[in-house]
Amino acid sequence: MTAKDLEFLRQAVEVARRARANGNHPFGALLVDAEGKVLLEAENTVQTERDCTGHAELNLMRLASRSYDPGFLATCTLYTSTEPCAMCSGAIYWGNVRRVVYALSEARLRELTGDDPANPTLELPCREVFARGQRPVEVLGPALEDEAVRVHEGFWRQ
Ligand SMILES: Nc1nc2[nH]cnc2c(=O)[nH]1
């Protein structure tokens, strides 16, 4: 993982902070091209849109596939404040993004959310989802977990 990767991860955590401030679950994601230009940002919108699919990464992939060709998306990296769930890993796979960098692991998220009905966290690492696909997706993470965990502090009902 490069210094640039860490910088973009911190930016994804800032987007998660914004999602929380906007009344949503604290998750954020970015799409960055091969030159290191941030192309898109997306917050989680589950609460305000009343949309169970409004995860940050799925919102990002919806925007990404409307804006760019699959061939171009294959050269981009998706940065996310938390490891993508199985649903979002599916969207990343179908959208043809080939590199994913995440901060907080899903396992650590599950410890934080406990049995909060607002987020019945799946226990299915994104690497396991991608491993079933026909094209490779490189995954880096967890990283900066102690920073990424802060955006969840006091949010989930334990
Ligand atoms: N990574 C991630 N995990 C979630 N779990 C619930 N919502 C989200 C989200 O938006 N992103």
Ligand as a Chemical Component Dictionary entry (heavy atoms), coordinates in Angstrom:
data_LIG
# 
_chem_comp.id                   LIG 
_chem_comp.type                 NON-POLYMER 
_chem_comp.pdbx_formal_charge   0 
_chem_comp.three_letter_code    LIG 
# 
loop_
_chem_comp_atom.comp_id 
_chem_comp_atom.atom_id 
_chem_comp_atom.alt_atom_id 
_chem_comp_atom.type_symbol 
_chem_comp_atom.charge 
_chem_comp_atom.model_Cartn_x 
_chem_comp_atom.model_Cartn_y 
_chem_comp_atom.model_Cartn_z 
_chem_comp_atom.pdbx_ordinal 
LIG N1 N1 N 0 -18.716 -0.951 3.429 1  
LIG C1 C1 C 0 -19.969 -0.671 3.797 2  
LIG N2 N2 N 0 -20.550 -1.466 4.676 3  
LIG C2 C2 C 0 -21.816 -1.162 5.021 4  
LIG N3 N3 N 0 -22.637 -1.780 5.885 5  
LIG C3 C3 C 0 -23.780 -1.087 5.885 6  
LIG N4 N4 N 0 -23.731 -0.040 5.046 7  
LIG C4 C4 C 0 -22.508 -0.059 4.490 8  
LIG C5 C5 C 0 -21.861 0.782  3.538 9  
LIG O1 O1 O 0 -22.384 1.780  3.031 10 
LIG N5 N5 N 0 -20.586 0.416  3.235 11 
# 
loop_
_chem_comp_bond.comp_id 
_chem_comp_bond.atom_id_1 
_chem_comp_bond.atom_id_2 
_chem_comp_bond.value_order 
_chem_comp_bond.pdbx_ordinal 
LIG N1 C1 SING 1  
LIG C1 N2 DOUB 2  
LIG C1 N5 SING 3  
LIG N2 C2 SING 4  
LIG C2 N3 SING 5  
LIG C2 C4 DOUB 6  
LIG N3 C3 SING 7  
LIG C3 N4 DOUB 8  
LIG N4 C4 SING 9  
LIG C4 C5 SING 10 
LIG C5 O1 DOUB 11 
LIG C5 N5 SING 12 
# 
